Structures are given as C-alpha cells and as structure tokens.
Amino acid sequence: MEHTYQYAWVIPLLPLPVIMSMGFGLFLIPTATKNLRRIWAFPSILLLSIAMVFSVYLSIQQINGSSIYQYLWSWTINNDFSLEFGYLIDPLTSIMLILITTVGILVLIYSDDYMSHDEGYLRFFVYISFFNTSMLGLVTSSNLIQIYFFWELIGMCSYLLIGFWFTRPIAASACQKAFVTNRVGDFGLLLGILGFFWITGSLEFRDLFKIVNNWIPNNGINSLLTTLCAFLLFLGAVAKSAQFPLHVWLPDAMEGPTPISALIHAATMVAAGIFLLARLLPLFISLPWIMSFISLVGTITLFLGATLALAQRDIKRSLAYSTMSQLGYMMLALGIGSYQAALFHLITHAYSKALLFLGSGSVIHSMEPLVGYSPDKSQNMVLMGGLRKYVPITKTTFLCGTLSLCGIPPLACFWSKDEILSNSWLYSPFFGIIASFTAGLTAFYMFRIYLLTFDGYLRVHFQNYSSTKEGSLYSISLWGKSISKGVSRDLVLSTTKSGVSFFSQNIPQIPGNTRNKIGSFSTPFGAKNTFVYPYETGNTMLYPLLILLLFTLFIGFIGIHFDNEVKDNGISELTILSKWLTPSINFFQESSNLSINSYEFITNAISSVSLAIFGLFIAYIFYGSAYSFFQNLNLQNSLVKKKRNPKKNFLDEVKKKIYSWSYNRGYIDVFYTRVFILGIRRLAELTHFFDKGVIDGITNGVGIAGFCIGEEIKYVGGGRISSYLFFFLCYVSLFLFFIP
C-alpha cells in the first residue's frame, strides 16, 4: 500500500506534458499547431482522467482505513533552517482530488464544443490545464509555504482566465479587479505564514498544530500575536472564497468564459479558501475568538449573497451571488466546528453549481442566434423565457440543479445544507435564524432564475424583433467577431442548397442545426418577421450536464443517517462521510463536531424543506407564467392607475428599496469606488501636487535663487576701486550700527 502512495506526486504533474507540448508547438510550429487545435483536447482529458482514476484509488484506500501518508524532500538546508517540499495524502486531500479531477474532466469536454469557434482555443486549454495542475498541487501540499506557492499560481490562472477575452474592456477590468482584491488576502496570508514561522519555527502542519496547541494553554506564546497571525491566514481564505468584505470580485469574474465559471468560480478555486480553513482547523480551534469571527463572517456572507441575488438580471451573476452565499454556509459550518458538514456541502454544492453554470452556458449558447454575442443580452434573463420547449434537456438538468440548491430532498444539497442548519441551531439560535431565513431566500432566487429563463414566453420576440427595430440576427462566434450588425428586420431570408442568403453583404452563413430552427412569427402589431428559434446544444455539451445530473441526484446519499449507526450517547453521525473524514481531524487533534440524533434530523428536515417550498411558492407567484401573463395584460391599465392615483403604497416602497439594494449590489461596489478608487486617485493627485509644488518647488527655488544672487554678485567684482570702497563702507556702517 505504501508503494502506491509513493507515486501520488504524479497526480499534480499529469496535465503538464500537454501544457508544455502546446506551448512549444505555438512557439515552434504555430500554423500546424493551430490547424490541429481540436486534437489537443483529447490528451488533456486523457491525462486528467488518469489522475482521476489514481485519486479514486487513493480515496478507496482512505475509506478502508489506511493511515495518512506524508512524503517530504529537503529543498533548502541552512544551519537550523530547513525548507521541505512534499505531499500529504489524507481524507481531505482525497476528497479534493476527486472533486477537482471529475469536475475538471467534464468542463474540458464541455469546453471543447463551447470554445470551438474561438480563436483562443489553444490558449484556453493551456490556461485551464495549468490551473488544474496548480489546484491539484495546492490540495496535496504538505506545508504552508508550499500552499502559498500554489495559491499564487491558481490566482494567476484565474486572472488569465477571467480576462481571457481581454480585448473587451469590461473583461480586462474584471480580471484586474479580481487580481487586486485577491492580493489583499494573499498579502495577509503571507504575513500569517511568516508570523507562525517566527512563533513556532516550522511550517509543517504537524509541528505547527502541536506547538500551538501545547503552548497556548501553558502561556508559552503570546495569544494576541497568535490570534493576529491566525486572522491574517483567515484573510487569505476570505479573499479567495469571496467572503464579505472581499467578495466584490466574484460577480465581475463572470466576464470570463462560462466553463471557467463552472470550474473555478463554483467548484474549485473558490473552494480553496474553505480547503485552507479545513486544513488549518486544528489550529483555529485553539483560538475561540477566531472561530467566532469565522462563523460571523460566514453568516454575513451567506445572508448578503442571498439578498444580492434577488434582483440580478444576468444569469451568471445571479449564480455567482448564489455561490457566494453557499460558501458562506461552509464558512459558518467551519466556524462552529462542524467540519464534516462543511466539507459535505462543499462536495454537493460543487457538483450542483457546476451543473447550473454549464446549464447557463448552454442557455447563453442557444440565445446567441437571437441576440448576437452581447453579454448584456445573451445573459439577460429578462430577454429569455419559454426556453423549456426549445432546450428540454438543458431545462431538465437546470431544474434539478435548482431544486438541489433550494434544498429539496432527495437531491444532493438537501443533505448537506440541512446538516449545517441543524448544527447552526445547536450552536446559536442567532446563526440558526439567519441560516434558515437565507435557505428560504435561496429557494426564492434560484427558482426565480429558473422561471425567468425557462417559463412563460420568449420575451426577446417583443424586445428585438419588431419591424421597426434593428438588431443582430446571428453570431457565428463566441467572442464577438463576425456578428452582423444593423441587419434590418425587413430583410427577406431565403434558404438555398448552399446556405442562407440575405439581400445584404458580409452576412455569415448559418449552419444546418441552426438553419432548421428558422421560421416566421407575427408580432402583436401584425407585422411578420424572420426569427431564429433557440436550439439545444450539441451532444458534447450535453453529456457533461447529464453526468453532473447523476452526481446531483446521488452524491447526497453518502450523508444519510442510519439508525444502526447510533452511538451509545444517542448521537448519529454522517456514516460514510464520517468514516471518511474523521481521520483528517484526528491526525492532528480531536474535534468537537456537533451532531444530532435521528429524530432531531427529521424534525429539522421538515422545517427546512417547508422553508424551501415556501420560497418556491413565493417565486412562482412573482415570476410564474400565470402572473407574467396577467402582468403583461394589465401593464397599461396599471400605468394609468398610477398616474391617476399618485399615492405611494408602503409595500411598493419596500419592494422598491429591496430591489434597488439587490440590483445595485448593496451599494458596496459604489462605496469601494468612492472610498478606495477615487480616494486613492485624489491622494495621488495631492501627492503629485506636493511633489511638484513643494519638493520640486524648493529644489527649483534654490536653483533660481542661486542664479539671481550670482547675477547680482557679478556686478560687485567689476574691477572699480570706487565700487569696492563703497561696499566696504556699507559693511562697516552696518557692523557699527548693530554693535553698540
């Protein structure tokens, strides 16, 4: 068995050969490499699949009770200082390895079709493969300095992937925002690592935990300094996992390609902060103030993320705020010591949210023929609706992912979220109330996303396809090129054997799968227009959705409570998950994990499901097809009534305030813009003025004064004796005047 663990270092390195091959190919034979670009996806998927098989095998050994394995290499040895690199295989590592590899493979398969028309196809696969390598290296790291090394690499890959379409100013701005925000947390993480090295003299997890836990009770170290260093470590997790107040980068990160949102901003990179806290939990447990602070930040984040998702129109930004809220649940669970429930929710949420993000990419892909590539249109849920009859498979998978996030049994997130809710009530009624109320909000905004996207009618008919408007009929690319702009709705469309021809120039031909969706419709004003129906994506994009659907349906069963596992004290734990995860904590320190008995579990499950169903019901009232139909029929009458009766309704004012708060992101971005961006600019302008006016002014003034004095003095030495005698008498007179 030990022989198998010795080769675990291969797992992070498996994607590297493809990355190096593509890089050398682009440098040495760029034309041939680009012409054969679709071939490079196969070795990328194959090598990551090998890593997945190896990871599953190691996880099986962990479940069967194998001991934790750690292997180290000496890198730098200098007197008493020794820096080692290595890898650590324990249950936490095995969970993350399976999660990264499975989601990574599905995203690579999905991306092969989604990015097939993009000129940066090879660059995309280089970035995403290097990210997988960095993430695998992070979760297998054996010490803090190694974690920081891979921490920075995944931050770099995130920067490159968010700004993948860097020619778009909004994407370039989003990647810079993510980079700067994460640098705040990364700097805190570095200071925390250096602080603990100064306190303990070691960076290895085993030594660090033992020293801190032995010295704090005996007052061997300064508890205030230790708490400060722990807070700095936590700051790194706050930025990476988009926790308040460093969450502002995550919604803007949706400017990257949708597969990146599924991999990085749903399942892996944003989970790195949760992984770091789980890895260092034995350290944080010995510091009660830090544990309370972690739970408080998680509570604020989960509630804030849910409220900010209520009124978003962009489907990806709505899912991003949902991710932020669910990460808050995990942070809350870790803060109250519910280690197993936090990691369980990490697993279930990763698969469910990856399914939703890839489903949103399928929706965006199907909307492009209608609105062209314009994120404010193709991702705008206000322009969607009625897609269920055009994309039935995507609709089904998206609905299952939505119900899972809402906490509807027996889907995955129900089991993990209900465990967090139960433990929150046991720890503090305040945390329990906030977490339960947010669960109802989650059901509301998630079902709102589904209803706006798939229910009702296709609202883009009346937005972009009236006979008096112009718009883009078809976009052949994903990055905005080859888009026909200014195509009149009155153009006649005729289908020929060679393709589609317009009474215009430079119009791209529509492929067969889209051409079959072309038809006519009549607007409410009686004008006939040409319309391209939304269509289901190809099988390459649908297969990952179906596989993720299976995970969403069945992965939650590893957390079911069984009566035969009830202990002598009447406590029942997560059976399979408990057996898998317990050694990860016991390796360092016994953890007081909160648990409940089966009766309490069923009682809490009924209440949580009731909250979810209530949220679904409210969402259907506001955004269901019946209400939408009624709303559109009475829109004109309601506007007339408002003009006749200008009295303000208190309920309408409250809804307006909530909508404004949510749509404007809680005004947090505005606050940061005014305080930090504008404040720093004004400080820079003030510093520039001080530098030019004061520093340079003094220097230039001294020079000018010297020049003027020199000009005056040169007339003194004119060679005339009378002048010398005159100045001599003046000096003597002044001397005699001032001396009594």
C-alpha positions in Angstrom: 0.0 0.0 0.0 2.8 2.4 0.8 4.2 1.6 -2.6 1.1 3.1 -4.1 1.3 6.3 -2.1 4.9 6.8 -3.1 3.7 7.7 -6.6 0.9 10.1 -5.6 3.2 13.0 -6.5 2.5 12.2 -10.2 -1.2 13.4 -9.8 -0.4 17.2 -10.0 2.1 16.7 -12.8 0.0 14.7 -15.2 -1.5 17.7 -17.0 1.9 19.3 -17.5 3.1 17.4 -20.6 0.1 18.7 -22.7 0.7 22.3 -21.5 4.4 22.1 -22.5 3.6 20.5 -25.8 1.0 23.1 -26.7 3.4 25.9 -25.6 6.3 24.6 -27.7 4.0 24.0 -30.6 2.7 27.5 -30.6 6.3 28.8 -30.5 7.9 26.5 -33.0 5.2 25.4 -35.4 2.3 27.8 -34.7 0.5 27.2 -38.0 0.4 23.5 -37.7 -0.5 23.6 -34.0 -3.4 26.0 -34.6 -4.7 23.9 -37.6 -4.7 20.8 -35.4 -6.0 22.6 -32.3 -9.0 20.3 -31.7 -6.7 17.3 -31.3 -5.1 18.8 -28.2 -8.3 18.4 -26.1 -8.0 14.6 -26.2 -4.7 14.3 -24.4 -5.7 17.0 -21.9 -8.8 15.0 -21.0 -7.0 11.7 -21.0 -4.2 12.7 -18.6 -6.7 14.3 -16.2 -8.7 11.1 -16.4 -5.7 9.1 -15.3 -5.3 11.5 -12.4 -8.9 10.9 -11.5 -8.5 7.1 -11.5 -5.5 7.4 -9.3 -7.3 9.8 -7.0 -10.3 7.4 -6.7 -8.0 4.5 -5.9 -6.3 6.5 -3.1 -9.7 7.6 -1.8 -10.8 3.9 -1.6 -7.7 3.1 0.4 -8.6 6.0 2.8 -12.1 4.8 3.3 -10.8 1.3 4.0 -8.8 2.7 6.9 -5.3 3.3 5.6 -3.1 5.6 7.6 -2.3 9.1 6.4 0.8 9.3 4.2 3.3 12.1 4.0 6.4 12.3 2.0 9.0 15.1 2.1 12.0 16.2 0.1 14.6 18.6 1.5 14.9 21.7 -0.7 16.9 24.2 1.3 19.1 23.4 4.4 20.9 26.3 6.1 22.1 25.9 9.7 19.0 25.5 11.8 16.6 26.4 8.9 15.3 23.6 6.7 12.6 24.0 4.0 11.0 20.9 2.6 8.6 20.2 -0.2 6.4 17.2 -0.4 2.9 15.9 -0.5 0.3 14.8 2.1 -2.4 12.2 1.3 -5.3 12.2 3.8 -9.1 12.1 3.6 -9.3 15.8 3.0 -6.8 15.6 0.1 -8.5 12.6 -1.4 -11.9 14.4 -1.4 -10.5 17.4 -3.1 -8.6 15.4 -5.7 -11.7 13.6 -6.8 -13.7 16.8 -6.9 -11.1 18.7 -8.9 -10.5 15.9 -11.4 -14.1 14.9 -12.0 -15.4 18.5 -12.5 -12.2 19.3 -14.5 -12.8 16.5 -16.9 -16.4 17.4 -17.5 -15.5 21.1 -18.0 -12.8 20.2 -20.5 -15.2 18.0 -22.5 -17.8 20.8 -22.4 -15.2 23.4 -23.4 -14.2 21.5 -26.5 -17.5 22.4 -28.1 -18.2 25.7 -26.3 -14.9 27.2 -27.3 -14.6 25.5 -30.7 -15.2 28.8 -32.7 -12.9 30.9 -30.5 -9.5 31.9 -31.9 -8.0 31.5 -28.4 -9.0 27.8 -28.2 -5.4 26.6 -27.5 -4.7 29.4 -25.2 -7.8 28.5 -23.2 -6.8 24.9 -22.8 -3.3 25.9 -21.8 -4.7 28.1 -19.1 -7.3 25.7 -17.8 -4.8 22.7 -17.8 -2.3 24.8 -15.8 -5.0 25.7 -13.4 -5.8 22.1 -12.8 -2.2 21.4 -12.1 -2.0 24.3 -9.7 -5.1 23.2 -7.9 -4.0 19.6 -7.6 -0.7 20.8 -6.2 -2.5 23.0 -3.7 -4.6 20.2 -2.1 -1.6 17.8 -1.9 0.7 20.4 -0.3 2.4 19.3 3.0 3.3 22.7 4.5 2.2 26.4 4.4 4.9 27.7 2.1 4.0 25.1 -0.5 0.4 26.0 -0.2 1.2 29.7 -0.7 3.2 28.8 -3.8 0.3 27.0 -5.5 -2.1 29.6 -4.0 -0.4 32.3 -6.1 -0.4 30.1 -9.2 -4.2 29.5 -9.1 -4.6 33.2 -8.6 -2.5 33.9 -11.7 -4.5 31.3 -13.7 -7.8 32.9 -12.5 -6.5 36.3 -13.6 -5.7 35.0 -17.1 -9.0 33.1 -17.5 -11.2 35.9 -16.2 -9.6 38.2 -18.7 -9.5 35.6 -21.5 -11.3 38.0 -23.8 -9.0 40.8 -22.8 -9.9 42.9 -25.9 -13.2 43.6 -24.2 -12.7 46.5 -21.7 -15.1 45.1 -19.2 -13.3 41.7 -19.1 -9.9 43.4 -18.7 -11.3 45.5 -15.9 -12.9 42.4 -14.2 -9.6 40.4 -14.2 -7.8 43.4 -12.7 -10.4 43.7 -10.0 -10.1 40.1 -9.1 -6.3 40.3 -9.1 -6.2 43.4 -6.8 -8.9 42.1 -4.4 -7.1 38.8 -4.0 -3.8 40.5 -3.5 -5.2 41.9 -0.3 -6.0 38.4 1.0 -2.8 36.9 -0.3 -0.7 39.6 1.4 -2.4 38.8 4.7 -1.9 35.0 4.1 1.9 35.6 3.5 2.2 37.7 6.7 0.3 35.0 8.6 2.6 32.3 7.3 5.7 34.3 8.3 4.2 35.1 11.7 3.6 31.5 12.5 7.1 30.6 11.3 8.5 33.2 13.6 6.4 31.9 16.5 6.9 28.1 16.0 10.0 27.9 13.8 8.2 25.4 11.5 5.9 25.4 8.5 4.9 21.8 8.6 1.2 21.2 9.6 2.0 18.5 12.2 4.7 20.6 14.0 2.6 23.8 13.8 -0.5 22.3 15.3 1.3 20.5 18.1 3.4 23.6 19.1 0.4 26.0 19.1 -1.9 23.6 20.9 0.7 22.8 23.6 1.9 26.3 24.2 -1.3 28.3 24.3 -2.7 26.5 27.4 0.6 27.0 29.2 1.1 30.6 28.1 4.2 29.6 26.2 3.4 32.1 23.4 1.7 35.4 23.1 -2.0 34.6 22.5 -2.6 38.1 21.0 0.1 37.6 18.4 -1.1 34.1 17.6 -4.6 35.4 17.1 -3.4 38.1 14.8 -1.4 35.7 12.7 -4.4 33.3 12.5 -6.6 36.3 11.4 -4.1 37.0 8.6 -4.3 33.4 7.5 -8.1 33.6 7.5 -7.9 36.8 5.4 -6.4 34.8 2.6 -9.4 32.5 2.7 -11.8 35.4 2.8 -10.5 36.8 -0.5 -10.2 33.5 -2.3 -13.6 32.2 -1.3 -15.3 35.6 -1.9 -16.4 36.3 1.7 -17.5 39.7 2.9 -16.0 42.3 2.5 -13.6 40.9 -0.2 -16.4 39.4 -2.3 -16.8 42.1 -4.9 -14.6 40.4 -7.4 -16.7 37.3 -7.9 -19.7 38.7 -9.8 -17.4 40.6 -12.2 -15.4 37.4 -12.8 -18.4 36.1 -14.8 -17.0 38.1 -17.7 -14.8 35.0 -18.4 -16.0 32.1 -20.5 -18.8 30.1 -18.9 -16.8 26.9 -18.4 -14.4 28.9 -16.3 -17.2 30.0 -14.1 -18.2 26.3 -13.6 -14.7 25.1 -12.8 -13.1 28.0 -11.0 -15.9 30.1 -9.5 -18.2 27.2 -8.5 -16.3 24.0 -7.7 -12.5 24.5 -7.2 -10.8 27.9 -6.8 -13.4 29.5 -4.6 -13.3 26.3 -2.6 -9.6 26.8 -1.9 -10.4 29.1 1.0 -12.7 26.5 2.5 -10.0 23.9 2.0 -7.4 26.1 3.7 -9.6 26.6 6.7 -10.4 22.9 6.9 -6.7 22.0 6.7 -5.8 24.5 9.4 -8.9 23.9 11.6 -6.9 22.2 14.4 -5.0 25.5 14.7 -8.1 27.7 14.7 -10.0 25.5 17.2 -7.4 26.5 19.8 -8.3 30.2 19.2 -12.0 30.7 20.2 -12.0 34.4 19.1 -11.0 33.4 15.6 -13.6 30.6 15.4 -16.3 33.1 16.4 -15.1 35.6 13.8 -15.1 32.9 11.1 -18.7 32.0 11.9 -19.7 35.6 12.0 -18.1 36.4 8.6 -19.8 33.2 7.1 -23.2 34.3 8.5 -22.9 37.8 7.0 -21.7 36.4 3.7 -24.5 33.8 3.3 -27.2 36.4 4.0 -25.6 39.2 1.9 -25.1 36.9 -1.1 -28.7 35.7 -1.0 -30.1 39.3 -0.8 -27.8 40.5 -3.6 -29.0 37.6 -5.9 -32.7 38.6 -5.6 -32.9 41.2 -8.4 -29.9 40.4 -10.7 -30.8 40.1 -14.3 -27.6 38.5 -15.6 -28.0 34.7 -15.2 -24.3 34.1 -14.4 -24.1 37.0 -11.9 -27.1 35.5 -10.1 -25.4 32.2 -9.9 -22.2 33.9 -8.7 -24.0 35.5 -5.8 -25.6 32.1 -5.1 -22.0 30.6 -4.9 -21.0 33.4 -2.5 -24.0 32.6 -0.3 -23.3 28.8 -0.3 -19.6 29.4 0.5 -20.9 31.4 3.5 -22.7 28.3 4.7 -19.5 26.4 4.5 -17.6 29.1 6.4 -20.3 29.2 9.1 -20.1 25.4 9.5 -16.3 25.6 9.9 -16.6 28.4 12.4 -18.9 26.4 14.6 -16.7 23.3 14.4 -19.0 21.4 12.0 -16.1 20.1 9.9 -17.9 17.2 8.3 -21.0 19.2 7.3 -18.8 21.9 5.7 -16.9 19.5 3.5 -20.1 17.6 2.7 -21.7 20.8 1.5 -18.5 21.6 -0.4 -18.9 18.4 -2.4 -22.6 18.6 -3.0 -22.5 22.3 -3.9 -19.6 21.9 -6.3 -21.5 19.4 -8.5 -24.8 21.1 -8.3 -23.4 24.6 -9.1 -21.1 23.2 -11.9 -24.3 21.8 -13.4 -26.1 25.1 -13.1 -23.2 27.1 -14.6 -22.7 24.7 -17.5 -26.5 24.8 -18.0 -26.4 28.6 -18.1 -23.7 28.3 -20.7 -26.0 26.1 -22.8 -28.7 28.7 -22.4 -26.4 31.5 -23.5 -25.2 29.4 -26.4 -28.8 28.9 -27.6 -29.7 32.6 -27.2 -26.8 33.9 -29.3 -28.6 33.3 -32.7 -31.4 35.6 -31.4 -29.4 38.5 -29.9 -25.9 38.0 -31.2 -22.9 37.9 -28.8 -23.6 40.6 -26.4 -23.4 39.6 -22.7 -25.9 42.2 -21.6 -28.4 40.5 -23.9 -27.4 36.8 -24.2 -27.1 36.5 -20.4 -30.0 38.8 -19.6 -32.9 36.7 -18.1 -35.4 39.5 -18.8 -34.9 38.7 -22.5 -35.3 34.9 -22.0 -38.3 32.9 -21.0 -40.1 30.0 -22.6 -36.9 28.1 -23.4 -38.2 24.9 -21.9 -39.7 23.8 -25.2 -36.6 24.6 -27.2 -33.9 23.2 -24.9 -35.7 20.4 -22.9 -32.5 18.6 -21.8 -30.9 21.7 -20.5 -34.1 22.7 -18.8 -34.4 19.3 -17.0 -30.8 19.4 -15.8 -31.1 23.1 -14.7 -34.3 22.3 -12.8 -32.6 19.5 -10.9 -29.6 21.7 -10.1 -32.0 24.5 -9.0 -34.0 22.2 -6.7 -30.8 20.8 -5.2 -29.6 24.3 -4.3 -33.1 25.0 -2.9 -32.7 22.1 -0.5 -35.4 19.8 -1.9 -34.9 16.1 -1.0 -33.5 13.7 -2.1 -31.2 15.9 -4.1 -27.6 16.5 -3.1 -27.6 19.8 -1.3 -30.5 18.9 0.9 -28.5 16.6 3.0 -25.5 18.9 3.5 -27.4 22.1 3.9 -29.8 20.6 6.4 -26.8 19.3 8.4 -25.4 22.9 8.6 -28.8 24.3 9.5 -29.2 21.8 12.3 -25.7 22.4 13.7 -26.3 26.2 13.5 -29.4 26.0 15.7 -27.5 23.8 18.2 -24.6 26.3 18.3 -26.5 29.6 18.4 -30.2 30.5 17.8 -29.0 33.7 16.1 -27.0 31.7 13.5 -29.8 29.3 13.1 -32.4 32.0 12.3 -30.1 33.7 9.8 -29.2 30.4 8.1 -32.8 29.2 7.9 -34.1 32.5 6.6 -31.4 32.5 4.0 -32.4 29.0 3.0 -35.8 30.3 2.1 -34.3 33.2 0.2 -32.1 30.7 -1.7 -35.2 28.8 -2.8 -36.8 32.1 -3.9 -34.0 33.5 -6.1 -32.9 30.1 -7.5 -36.5 29.3 -8.7 -36.7 32.9 -9.9 -33.7 32.2 -12.2 -35.4 29.1 -13.5 -38.8 30.7 -14.1 -37.3 33.8 -15.8 -35.2 31.6 -18.1 -37.4 28.6 -19.0 -41.0 29.5 -18.0 -43.5 31.7 -19.8 -42.9 33.0 -23.3 -39.8 34.0 -25.2 -39.7 37.7 -24.3 -37.0 38.5 -26.8 -39.7 38.5 -29.5 -41.1 41.7 -28.4 -37.7 43.3 -27.4 -35.6 42.9 -30.5 -37.7 41.6 -33.4 -40.3 44.2 -34.1 -40.5 45.5 -37.7 -39.2 48.9 -36.6 -36.1 47.8 -34.8 -32.7 46.6 -35.9 -30.5 44.1 -34.3 -28.2 41.2 -34.8 -29.8 38.1 -36.2 -27.0 35.7 -35.9 -23.5 35.4 -34.4 -21.1 32.7 -35.5 -18.5 33.4 -32.8 -18.3 33.4 -29.1 -16.1 36.4 -28.8 -18.0 39.0 -30.8 -16.4 38.8 -34.2 -18.3 38.1 -37.4 -21.5 39.5 -35.9 -23.9 41.1 -38.4 -24.9 44.4 -37.0 -27.6 46.6 -38.3 -29.5 43.9 -40.1 -33.0 45.2 -40.8 -35.9 43.1 -39.7 -37.5 43.7 -43.1 -34.7 41.7 -44.9 -36.1 38.7 -46.7 -34.4 35.4 -45.7 -34.3 32.7 -48.3 -32.8 29.2 -47.8 -30.9 27.6 -50.7 -28.9 24.5 -51.1 -25.6 26.4 -50.5 -26.8 28.0 -47.3 -28.6 31.2 -46.3 -28.5 34.3 -48.4 -29.6 37.8 -47.5 -30.2 40.9 -49.5 -27.0 42.3 -47.9 -23.3 41.8 -47.9 -21.0 40.2 -45.3 -23.6 38.1 -43.6 -22.2 34.9 -42.2 -23.9 31.6 -43.2 -25.9 29.8 -40.7 -25.0 26.1 -40.0 -27.5 23.4 -40.5 -28.5 22.8 -36.9 -29.5 26.5 -36.7 -30.9 26.7 -40.2 -33.5 24.1 -39.2 -34.7 26.4 -36.5 -35.6 29.3 -38.8 -39.2 30.3 -39.1 -41.6 33.2 -39.0 -43.7 34.8 -36.4 -46.1 37.7 -36.1 -45.7 40.5 -33.6 -48.7 41.8 -31.6 -48.9 44.6 -34.2 -49.4 42.2 -37.1 -46.0 42.6 -38.8 -44.3 39.4 -39.9 -40.6 38.9 -39.1 -38.0 36.3 -39.6 -37.0 34.6 -36.4 -34.3 32.1 -35.5 -35.5 29.8 -32.7 -33.3 28.8 -29.8 -31.9 25.3 -30.2 -30.4 22.6 -28.0 -26.7 22.5 -27.8 -24.6 19.6 -29.2 -24.0 16.3 -27.5 -20.5 17.3 -26.4 -22.0 20.0 -24.2 -25.0 17.8 -23.1 -23.1 14.8 -21.9 -21.3 16.7 -19.1 -24.7 18.1 -18.0 -26.1 14.6 -17.8 -23.2 13.2 -15.8 -23.3 16.2 -13.4 -27.0 15.5 -13.1 -26.2 12.0 -11.8 -23.9 13.4 -9.2 -26.5 15.9 -8.2 -29.1 13.1 -7.8 -27.0 10.6 -5.9 -23.9 12.2 -4.2 -26.0 13.3 -1.3 -26.7 9.7 -0.2 -23.3 9.4 1.4 -24.6 11.6 4.2 -27.8 9.7 5.0 -28.3 8.9 8.7 -28.7 5.2 9.5 -30.3 4.1 12.8 -27.8 1.2 13.2 -25.0 3.8 13.4 -26.4 5.5 16.5 -23.8 5.6 19.3 -24.3 4.8 23.0 -25.0 8.5 23.7 -27.8 8.6 21.1 -25.8 10.6 18.6 -26.0 9.7 14.9 -23.3 11.0 12.5 -22.9 11.0 8.8 -22.0 7.4 8.3 -19.9 7.1 5.1 -18.7 10.6 5.2 -17.9 10.4 8.9 -15.8 7.3 8.4 -14.0 9.0 5.5 -13.3 12.4 7.1 -12.7 11.7 10.8 -9.0 10.7 10.4 -8.3 14.1 8.8 -9.0 15.8 12.1 -7.8 13.0 14.4 -4.5 13.1 12.7 -3.9 16.4 14.5 -6.5 16.9 17.2 -9.8 15.6 18.3 -12.6 17.9 17.0 -15.8 18.5 18.9 -18.1 18.1 15.9 -21.7 19.0 16.5 -24.1 16.2 15.8 -27.8 15.4 16.3 -29.9 12.3 16.7 -32.2 11.0 14.0 -35.4 12.4 15.5 -34.0 15.9 15.5 -32.7 15.4 12.0 -36.1 14.5 10.7 -37.7 17.4 12.6 -35.2 19.9 11.2 -35.5 18.5 7.7 -39.3 19.1 7.8 -38.8 22.7 8.8 -36.0 23.3 6.2 -38.0 21.7 3.4 -41.0 23.8 4.4 -38.9 27.0 4.1 -37.7 25.9 0.7 -41.2 25.1 -0.6 -42.4 28.4 0.7 -39.6 30.2 -1.1 -40.5 28.3 -4.3 -44.2 29.2 -3.9 -43.4 32.9 -3.5 -41.1 32.9 -6.5 -43.8 31.3 -8.6 -46.3 33.9 -7.5 -43.9 36.7 -8.6 -42.4 35.1 -11.7 -44.6 32.3 -12.7 -46.2 32.1 -16.1 -49.7 32.9 -14.8 -48.5 36.1 -13.0 -46.4 37.1 -16.0 -49.4 36.8 -18.4 -51.6 38.7 -16.0 -48.9 41.4 -15.5 -48.4 41.9 -19.2 -52.2 42.1 -19.9 -52.7 44.7 -17.2 -49.5 46.7 -17.6 -51.1 49.6 -19.5 -54.0 49.8 -17.0 -51.7 49.8 -14.0 -49.7 52.6 -15.5 -52.9 54.6 -16.0 -54.0 53.9 -12.4 -50.6 55.1 -11.1 -51.0 58.3 -13.0 -54.5 58.9 -11.6 -53.6 57.8 -8.1 -50.2 59.1 -7.2 -50.4 57.9 -3.6 -47.4 55.8 -2.6 -48.0 52.4 -1.3 -45.8 51.3 1.6 -45.4 47.8 0.4 -44.4 49.0 -3.1 -41.8 51.3 -1.5 -40.3 48.5 0.5 -40.1 46.3 -2.6 -38.5 49.2 -4.5 -35.9 49.6 -1.8 -35.1 45.9 -1.7 -34.9 45.7 -5.4 -32.6 48.8 -5.5 -30.4 47.3 -2.8 -30.1 44.0 -4.6 -29.7 45.3 -8.1 -27.0 47.8 -7.1 -25.1 45.1 -5.2 -25.8 46.6 -1.8 -24.0 49.8 -2.9 -20.8 48.1 -1.7 -19.1 48.5 -5.0 -20.1 52.1 -5.1 -18.7 52.6 -1.6 -15.4 50.9 -2.6 -15.2 53.0 -5.8 -15.7 56.3 -3.9 -13.5 55.4 -0.9 -10.7 53.4 -2.3 -10.5 54.1 -6.1 -11.5 57.8 -6.0 -9.8 58.3 -2.6 -6.5 56.8 -3.9 -6.7 58.9 -7.0 -7.2 62.1 -5.0 -4.4 61.1 -2.7 -2.3 60.5 -5.8 -3.2 63.9 -7.1 -2.4 65.5 -3.8 0.9 63.7 -3.6 1.6 64.8 -7.2 0.9 68.4 -6.3 3.0 68.2 -3.2 5.9 66.6 -5.2 5.7 69.2 -7.9 4.8 72.3 -5.8 6.7 71.7 -2.6 9.6 69.2 -3.2 10.4 70.3 -6.7 9.5 73.9 -5.8 12.1 74.0 -3.0 14.7 72.5 -5.3 13.9 74.7 -8.2 13.7 77.8 -5.9 17.1 77.1 -4.5 18.5 77.0 -8.1 16.7 80.1 -9.2 17.8 82.0 -6.0 21.4 81.0 -6.6 21.1 82.1 -10.2 19.7 85.5 -9.2 22.3 86.0 -6.5 25.0 85.1 -8.9 23.7 87.6 -11.4 23.8 90.3 -8.8 27.2 89.5 -7.3 28.9 89.5 -10.7 28.4 93.3 -10.8 30.2 93.6 -7.5 33.5 92.3 -8.9 33.7 94.9 -11.7 37.3 95.9 -11.0 36.5 99.5 -9.9 38.2 100.7 -6.7 35.4 103.2 -6.0 32.8 100.4 -6.0 35.0 98.3 -3.6 35.3 101.3 -1.2 31.6 102.0 -1.4 30.6 98.4 -0.4 33.4 98.4 2.2 32.0 101.5 3.9 28.4 100.0 3.7 29.5 96.8 5.5 31.4 98.8 8.2 28.4 101.0 8.7 26.1 98.1 9.2 28.6 96.4 11.5 28.9 99.6 13.7 25.1 100.1 13.6 24.3 96.7 15.1 27.2 96.6 17.6 26.6 99.1 20.4 
